[in-house]
Amino acid sequence: MIIKQLSVFVENKKGRLLSIVEILAENDIDISSLSIADTADFGVLRLIVDKPNEAKAALKEAGIVVKITDVVAVVMEDAPGGVAAALRVVYDNDIDVEYMYAAIGKTTGKALMVLRPSDLEKAEEVLTKAGFGAVNPGDIYRI
């Protein structure tokens, strides 16, 4: 399933990450997943939230650089080899993965991953055909 992800530019300064998540909390926005990749001076915070458009607006209003990106949510067995099986499907279909991280979902016995593939529609199609990707929006956005 193709879903919306926030990508937030974060300065590597004490309290900056805290201020971002506090803005989301003050606007009643629930975080389902987050990942941060950083360098010495800045980081990119990637978030899955229940209200991406509202979150973007609140962060922009606070002067924070943010954009919405499409990503693919993948549901797999929560067992050894679950991630490998999903990535095998992607690899066998010549799709590159820019990044990937885990998410919190509501489905018992299942793991939920978020990935940014080189071809969103193709990745969604082949993963769904292989039995992955049947994600209910309520499972990922926790609504």
MODANOR-V219777 format. One line per field, one symbol per residue. ss: DSSP state (@ for helix, = for strand, . for the rest). phi: phi as a letter, one per 30 degrees, with the letter a starting at -180 (. if undefined). burial: + if it has 9 or more other C-alpha atoms within 8 Angstrom, else -. Layout:
# MODANOR-V219777
ss=???
phi=???
burial=???
This chain:
# MODANOR-V219777
ss=.==========....@@@@@@@@@@@....========...========..@@@@@@@@@@....============....@@@@@@@@@@@....=======......========..@@@@@@@@@@.......@@@@@..
phi=.dbcbdccdbddbeiddeddddddddchccccaabbcbbdcabcccbcbdbddddeddddedicdbbcbdbccbcbddaejdddddddddddchcdcdaaadbcbcddibcbbcbcddbeddddddddddjcidcdeddddhc
burial=++-+++++++-+---+---+--+++---++++++---+---+++++++++-+--++-+++---+++-+-+++++++-----+---+--+++---+++--++++++----++++++++--+--++-+++---++++---++++-
